[in-house]
Amino acid sequence: MKARTGRDRSRTRKWRRATQAVRGGSLRSDLGETSEALFLTSGFAYEAAAEAEARFDGTAAGFTYSRQANPTVAMFEERMALLEGAAAAAATASGMAAMTAALLGLVRAGDHVVGARALFGSCRWLLDELLPRYGIATTIVDGTSLDAWRAAVRPETTLFFLESPANPTLEIVDIAAVAGIAHAAGARLVVDNVFATPVLQRPLALGADVVCYSATKHIDGQGRTLAGVVLGSEEIVLEELGPFLRHTGPVLSPFDAWLLLKSLETLDLRVHAMCDRAEALARALADAGARVRHPALPDFPQRALAARQMDRGGTVLTLDLAGGRDAAFRFLDALEIIDISNNLGDARSLATHPWSTTHKALDEATRREMGITPGLVRLSAGLEDVDDLVADVLGALEAAA
């Protein structure tokens, strides 16, 4: 997309990430507005019937219908593509719409998908329940074992799917190594990068073919809207996924796209500030003797791998309380600042009990296989004063005991 200002993709791709997050993809109207325009329209008019025909057959540039493309949504897609280092992006109405499209849009009946065991609950449901309904076989593996990925490959394997760091256990998967295994088998790799964000990790540079986000999380980061985005090559996003998205219609609204554009301007600042607070919380809890996991901690089992493929350890930590569900509930109920909520990546710090909420739909054996216990609490660090947050979790830890 070329803006009225004359900035095109070849120029904006040379900008550094912070500049891209503020100005990437901007498309100004003839009025010369500084903030992105909000195009709240379902359709577009044409000067002549021949112009409408030309837009629909692709010989003329322009918009036709907002289910297929909208100027505000297109600006968000272009900006996300710049931040991710992708050739193309497609925005969706939710994170799960993005994950579902990336899977169903790239496979056919008779194909085989290999997925990592540690995934967001709804993503695991896609592999365990939805894909098999359409004749797509799935195999779940320990994502940390490269031998397990290799052993799962079949002649009909076409897709690998993983999340790293995983929700909620923070399990790290070697993205570059798994991408190599997938490509050697003639398959493609889809990565859910929601915990790391494009600020901390760029899976395409590590060999992944497709990256997905729930933009509801850090990308919005204000708890205001639902959104998702799928990124990759033009061949995958526009040619393969394009018809699936166009005809099934999980479209992002222009208003939500405008909110996301505003949020992207501060994404880098917010994510690094949240990382500061997450690391401080993890250290404080570890010093208090709690069983806490965060990739920046010295005793994190996959610390070297996390440091190799991520710029920082992330904004989320987990706490596993020995007293199980009762201790977890006492901890949550004792929090005075941090909210009990199932979201993450918000400016407000949030605490979640995955066993009874985000992963409740999975049976107990699957939850335990994923490393989720009744005593596990997921903490998403926000932007409050770090000393207030530390005092809050330490007070709640004492109450849980």
C-alpha positions in Angstrom: 0.0 0.0 0.0 1.3 3.4 -0.9 0.3 6.3 1.3 -0.6 9.8 0.1 2.5 11.0 1.8 4.6 9.0 -0.7 5.9 6.5 1.8 5.9 3.0 0.3 6.8 -0.4 1.7 10.4 -0.4 0.4 11.1 2.7 2.4 9.2 1.8 5.6 10.9 -1.6 5.8 14.2 0.2 6.3 12.9 2.0 9.4 13.6 0.6 12.9 10.8 -1.1 14.8 9.8 1.8 17.0 9.3 4.1 14.0 7.4 1.4 12.2 5.1 1.0 15.2 4.1 4.6 15.0 4.1 5.3 11.3 4.1 2.1 9.4 1.3 1.6 6.9 -0.2 5.0 7.4 -2.5 6.0 4.6 -3.6 9.7 4.6 -6.7 11.0 2.8 -6.7 14.2 0.9 -7.5 16.0 4.2 -3.9 15.3 5.5 -4.9 14.0 8.9 -2.1 13.1 11.3 -4.0 10.3 13.1 -5.2 7.4 11.1 -8.6 7.9 9.6 -11.5 5.6 10.7 -13.4 4.3 7.7 -16.7 3.1 9.2 -18.2 1.8 5.9 -19.4 -1.6 4.8 -19.0 -0.8 1.1 -17.5 1.6 -1.5 -18.9 3.4 -4.5 -17.5 3.6 -8.0 -17.5 6.4 -10.6 -18.6 4.0 -13.3 -19.6 0.4 -13.8 -16.4 -0.4 -15.6 -14.4 0.7 -12.5 -16.4 -1.7 -10.3 -15.7 -4.5 -12.7 -12.0 -3.6 -12.8 -11.7 -3.6 -9.0 -13.5 -7.0 -8.7 -11.3 -8.6 -11.4 -8.2 -7.2 -9.8 -7.0 -5.0 -12.7 -7.6 -1.8 -10.8 -6.6 -1.0 -7.2 -9.2 0.0 -4.6 -11.6 -1.3 -2.1 -14.9 -3.1 -2.8 -16.4 -4.4 0.5 -15.1 -4.2 4.1 -15.5 -8.0 4.5 -12.7 -8.3 2.0 -10.6 -5.2 2.7 -11.0 -1.8 4.5 -8.6 1.1 4.5 -8.3 1.2 8.4 -7.9 -2.5 8.6 -5.4 -2.5 5.8 -3.2 0.1 7.7 -3.2 -2.2 10.8 -2.3 -5.2 8.6 0.6 -3.4 7.0 1.9 -2.1 10.3 1.8 -5.6 11.8 3.6 -7.0 8.7 6.3 -4.4 9.1 6.8 -5.2 12.8 6.9 -8.9 12.3 9.1 -8.8 9.2 6.3 -10.5 7.2 5.4 -10.0 3.5 1.6 -10.0 4.3 -0.9 -10.0 7.2 -4.5 -10.7 7.5 -6.5 -9.3 10.5 -9.4 -11.2 12.1 -12.1 -10.6 14.6 -10.4 -12.6 17.4 -7.3 -14.5 18.3 -9.0 -17.8 17.9 -10.3 -16.7 14.5 -6.7 -16.2 13.5 -5.6 -19.6 14.9 -8.6 -21.4 13.3 -7.9 -19.8 9.9 -4.2 -20.6 10.0 -5.0 -24.3 10.6 -8.2 -24.9 8.6 -7.1 -22.7 5.7 -3.8 -24.6 5.2 -4.9 -28.2 5.5 -7.3 -30.6 3.7 -9.0 -33.8 4.6 -6.5 -36.6 4.7 -3.7 -34.3 6.0 -1.9 -34.9 9.3 -1.0 -32.1 11.8 1.5 -32.4 14.6 1.0 -30.1 17.6 2.9 -29.3 20.8 1.1 -30.5 23.9 1.4 -27.1 25.7 -1.1 -24.7 24.1 -3.9 -22.3 25.0 -7.0 -24.4 25.9 -9.0 -23.4 22.8 -6.0 -24.1 20.5 -5.6 -27.5 22.0 -9.3 -28.1 21.4 -8.8 -27.3 17.7 -6.3 -30.1 17.5 -8.0 -32.6 19.7 -11.6 -32.0 18.6 -12.2 -29.8 15.5 -9.6 -30.9 13.0 -10.5 -34.7 13.3 -14.1 -33.9 12.5 -13.0 -32.9 9.0 -10.8 -35.9 8.4 -7.6 -34.2 9.5 -5.5 -36.5 11.8 -3.5 -34.9 14.6 -0.7 -36.0 16.9 0.2 -34.3 20.1 3.9 -34.3 21.1 6.1 -33.0 23.9 7.1 -29.7 22.2 10.5 -29.6 24.0 11.6 -33.0 22.5 12.9 -32.7 19.0 12.9 -36.5 18.7 9.2 -36.5 19.4 8.6 -34.1 16.5 10.6 -36.3 14.2 8.9 -39.5 15.3 5.5 -38.0 14.7 6.0 -37.3 11.0 4.0 -39.3 8.6 4.0 -39.2 4.7 0.7 -37.1 4.9 2.1 -34.6 7.5 1.6 -31.1 6.2 1.6 -28.8 9.2 3.3 -28.3 12.6 1.7 -26.1 15.2 3.2 -24.7 18.5 3.1 -21.9 21.0 6.3 -20.6 22.6 6.4 -19.6 25.4 3.3 -21.8 26.0 0.2 -20.7 27.9 0.3 -21.0 30.8 3.3 -23.1 31.7 5.9 -21.0 29.8 7.3 -24.1 28.1 9.8 -23.1 25.5 10.0 -24.8 22.1 13.1 -24.6 19.9 11.4 -22.8 16.9 14.4 -23.0 14.5 15.0 -26.7 15.1 11.3 -27.6 14.8 11.0 -25.5 11.6 13.9 -27.5 10.2 12.2 -30.8 11.0 9.0 -29.6 9.5 10.6 -28.4 6.3 12.6 -31.6 5.9 9.3 -33.5 6.0 7.7 -31.1 3.5 5.5 -29.6 6.1 5.0 -26.0 7.3 5.3 -24.5 10.8 2.6 -22.3 12.4 3.6 -20.5 15.6 1.3 -18.8 18.1 3.6 -15.9 19.3 1.1 -14.2 21.6 3.2 -14.4 24.8 6.4 -13.1 23.2 4.9 -10.4 20.9 6.9 -9.2 17.9 8.9 -7.0 20.3 10.6 -10.0 22.0 10.5 -12.8 19.4 10.2 -13.1 15.6 9.4 -16.7 14.6 9.6 -16.0 10.8 13.2 -15.1 11.2 13.7 -18.4 13.0 12.2 -20.4 10.2 8.4 -20.4 10.9 6.1 -20.1 7.9 3.1 -18.5 9.6 2.8 -16.5 12.8 -0.5 -15.9 14.6 -1.6 -13.5 17.4 -4.4 -12.8 19.6 -4.1 -9.0 19.2 -6.5 -8.8 22.2 -3.5 -9.3 24.4 -0.4 -7.0 24.2 -1.1 -5.6 20.8 -4.2 -3.9 22.1 -3.0 -4.1 25.7 -5.8 -2.0 27.1 -8.5 -4.7 27.6 -10.8 -2.9 25.1 -11.2 -5.2 22.0 -11.0 -8.6 20.5 -8.7 -9.1 17.5 -6.3 -11.5 15.8 -3.8 -11.5 13.0 -2.1 -14.1 10.8 1.3 -13.2 9.1 3.5 -14.9 6.6 4.4 -14.8 2.9 2.1 -13.3 0.3 1.6 -16.8 -1.2 0.3 -18.2 2.2 -1.6 -15.2 3.6 -3.1 -13.7 0.4 -3.4 -16.7 -2.0 -4.0 -19.7 0.4 -5.7 -18.1 3.4 -7.2 -15.2 1.5 -10.1 -17.1 0.0 -10.8 -18.9 3.3 -11.0 -15.6 5.2 -12.9 -13.8 2.4 -15.6 -16.4 2.2 -16.0 -17.4 5.9 -15.9 -13.8 7.0 -14.1 -13.6 10.4 -13.4 -9.9 9.6 -11.9 -7.3 12.0 -14.1 -4.2 12.3 -12.5 -0.8 11.2 -13.1 0.6 14.7 -11.2 -2.2 16.4 -8.4 -1.8 13.8 -8.2 1.9 14.6 -7.9 1.1 18.3 -5.1 -1.4 17.5 -3.2 1.2 15.4 -3.2 3.5 18.4 -2.0 0.8 20.7 0.9 -0.2 18.4 2.3 3.2 18.9 3.2 2.3 22.5 3.7 -1.5 22.1 7.5 -1.5 22.5 7.4 0.8 25.5 4.6 -1.2 27.2 6.1 -4.7 26.6 9.5 -3.7 28.0 7.9 -2.0 31.0 5.8 -5.1 31.6 8.9 -7.3 31.3 10.6 -5.2 34.0 7.7 -5.8 36.4 7.4 -9.5 35.6 11.1 -10.1 36.3 10.8 -8.2 39.6 7.7 -10.2 40.6 9.5 -13.5 39.7 12.6 -12.6 41.7 10.6 -11.5 44.7 8.5 -14.7 44.7 11.6 -16.8 44.3 13.3 -15.1 47.2 10.2 -15.8 49.3 10.6 -19.5 48.6 7.7 -19.8 46.1 7.8 -22.2 43.2 7.8 -19.7 40.4 8.7 -19.9 36.7 9.9 -17.1 34.4 12.5 -17.4 31.6 14.7 -14.7 33.2 15.2 -16.7 36.4 18.5 -18.6 36.8 16.7 -21.9 37.6 14.3 -21.7 34.6 14.9 -25.1 32.9 15.1 -23.7 29.4 16.8 -20.4 30.2 19.5 -20.8 27.5 17.0 -21.6 24.8 14.7 -18.7 25.8 17.7 -16.3 25.8 18.7 -17.5 22.3 15.4 -17.0 20.6 13.8 -14.2 22.7 15.1 -10.7 23.5 13.7 -10.9 27.0 11.8 -13.4 29.2 8.3 -11.9 28.7 5.5 -10.3 30.7 4.0 -13.5 32.2 5.1 -15.7 35.1 3.6 -18.7 36.8 3.3 -19.6 40.5 2.6 -23.2 41.6 1.3 -23.4 45.1 1.7 -26.6 47.0 -1.7 -26.4 48.6 -3.5 -26.9 45.3 -6.7 -25.3 44.3 -7.5 -24.0 47.8 -4.2 -22.3 48.2 -4.5 -20.9 44.7 -7.9 -19.4 45.5 -6.6 -18.0 48.8 -3.8 -16.3 46.9 -6.1 -14.9 44.3 -8.7 -13.7 46.8 -6.0 -11.9 48.9 -4.8 -9.8 46.0 -5.6 -6.1 46.4 -4.2 -4.6 43.2 -4.0 -7.4 40.7 -7.3 -8.4 39.2 -8.6 -11.9 38.9 -9.2 -12.2 35.2 -8.6 -14.6 32.3 -6.9 -12.1 30.0 -3.2 -11.2 29.8 -0.9 -8.6 28.2 -3.0 -5.8 29.7 -1.8 -2.5 31.2 -3.5 -3.8 34.4 -1.8 -6.7 36.1 -4.0 -9.8 36.0 -4.0 -13.2 37.7 -5.6 -16.4 36.4 -6.3 -19.9 37.7 -6.0 -21.9 34.4 -7.2 -25.2 36.0 -10.6 -23.7 36.6 -10.9 -21.2 33.8 -8.8 -21.0 30.5 -8.1 -24.7 30.4 -11.2 -26.0 32.2 -12.7 -27.5 29.0 -9.8 -30.0 28.8 -10.0 -33.2 30.8 -7.9 -33.6 33.9 -5.4 -36.0 32.2 -4.7 -33.5 29.4 -4.3 -30.6 31.8 -1.8 -32.5 33.8 0.0 -33.7 30.7 0.4 -30.0 29.8 1.9 -29.2 33.2 -1.2 -27.5 34.5 -1.9 -28.3 38.2 -4.7 -27.2 40.5 -2.2 -25.0 42.3 -1.0 -23.1 39.2 -1.5 -19.4 39.0 -0.6 -17.3 35.9 0.4 -13.7 36.6 0.4 -11.2 33.7 2.4 -8.1 34.8 0.9 -4.7 33.9 2.2 -1.2 34.3 1.4 -0.4 37.9 4.2 0.7 40.3 6.6 -2.3 40.7 6.9 -1.9 44.5 3.1 -2.0 44.9 2.9 -5.1 42.7 5.6 -6.9 44.7 3.9 -6.0 48.0 0.6 -7.3 46.6 1.9 -10.7 45.6 4.0 -11.2 48.7 1.0 -10.4 50.9 -1.2 -12.8 48.9 1.5 -15.5 49.1 1.5 -15.2 52.9 -2.3 -15.5 52.9 -2.1 -18.6 50.7 0.2 -20.3 53.2 
